[in-house]
Amino acid sequence: MNRANYFALQPQLTKHLIDQEQLIKQAAEATFGLTTWELVKLRVSQLNQCAYCIAMHTKQAREYGVTNNRIIALSAWQDMPIYSQHERLALELCEKLTQAHIIDDTFYQTLENQFTEPGLVALTIAINAINSWNRVVKIFKPTVEFNE
């Protein structure tokens, strides 16, 4: 079944999401890093089982230099020694926010110490944005292109 083309039907709304991505990219680059940003987008997409976004962010992560082992291991990141403390905290936050878990004061303080307040705001908005994209894509199901 062909579903609605959300880009064609609501170009102003989708442009807003794309513009937001550009702003997040700038903030990520300045605060917590593009590699961490891609790992977070990929992990959130895994949690949401968004095939289109998993394919897209796997490709983008490779373009940012993320190795295949780090991509493959992402679903079990807690048990893998190949992620930095910085990445681990970002991945933990993305899981907590995606799954609507409480962020207690202790964890918040740890995040703030690692990312700074502007970085933490940028990371939180980045996690929110990929969750938003996942939900849009899951309903309209664009064709998945997984090029290796």
N, C-alpha and C positions, 0 to 999 in steps of 0.2 A: 504494500500500500504506500502510495506517495503521500507524504504529509506536507503541511504548509511550509513554505519557504519564508522563515521568519525574517531573513535579511531583506527580502524583496517586499514583504507585506508591511513591515514596520521599520523602514530604514533609519528614521530619526532615533528610535529607541535603541536599535542595535548599534548605531553610530555612537551613542552615549556609552554603551558597554565597551566598544573598541577604544574610544578616547580614554576611558577609565583605565584600560589595560596599559596604554602608553604612559599615563601618569604613574601607575603602579610600577611599571618597569623602571622609570626614572628614580622613584623613591627606593625601590629594591636595590638598584645599582648603588645608590648613595648610602644605604643603611645596612642591609643584611646580605646583599649579593645575589646575582642573577642565578647562580647554580642552586642556591638554597630556594630561591623562588620557583625554579622549575621542579625541584624535588617536591616541594609543597604542592604545587599544582598537580603533579603526577600522583602523589599519595592521596590527595583529596579525591581525585578522579577515580582511583582504585576503590576507595571507601564507598563512593557513590555509584560504582559500577557503570561508569560512563565510558563506553567503548571508544567513541569518537575522540573524547578528550584524552583518554589513555594513549591512543595512537598519536595524537598531535603532540602531547607533552613528552612522550618518549622521544620523538624526533627532535623536538626543541632541546631537550636535555642533552642529547648527543651533540647537537650543534654547540652547546655551551661547554662541551668537554666532559660530560658525565659519562663514565665508563659503563659498558654493558653489565658488568658485575654489580655496580651500584644501582643500576636500574632494576635488574632482576631481584636483588636483595631487598628492595624497598618495602615489599609487603611484610617483611620480617625484620625491619630496621632495628627494633629493640634488641635483638639478639646478634646483630652483625657489628663487628668491630671497625667497619669501614666508613662510618659516619662520624663527623666531628661533634663535639658537645654543642656547638652552635646549631648544626643541622638537627641534632637529636631534639633540642628544645623546640625548634621550629616545627618539626614533625609531630612532637607531642602536642603542641598547641593546635596544629591543624586537625589532629584527631579529636581532641577535646571539643573544639568549636564545631566541627562537622557533626559530631555525635551528640551535641548539646549537653556536654558535661560541665559541671561547675568549675570555675577557675578560682581556686582558693588564694588567699593572700600570700602564702608561702610560694606557691608556683608563680604568681604574678611578680613577686619581688625577684625571683630567679630570672624570669623573662626580662624584666626591666634592667637588671644588672647586665645581662648578656646583650640585649638589643638597643638599649637606651629608649627613652620614651618615644621619640619620633620614629625610631625603627620598629618599635612594638606596634605603634599605630599603623604604620605602613604594612607590616606583616599581617595584622588582624584584618585590614581592609583587603589585602591580597587573598587571604583565605576566604573571606566573604565573597569576593568576586568570582573565584573559581567555583565555589559552591553554587553561585547564581548561574554561571555558564553551564555547569553540569545539569542543572535542573531544566534550563531552556533546551539544551541538546537532547536530554532524555525524552522529552515529549515530542519533539519534531524529528528526531532521528535522521540527521544528515548521513550521507554515505561515509562509511569508515574507510579511510585510506591508510593502510599500514605498509609503508614502503621501507624495505630494509636495505 
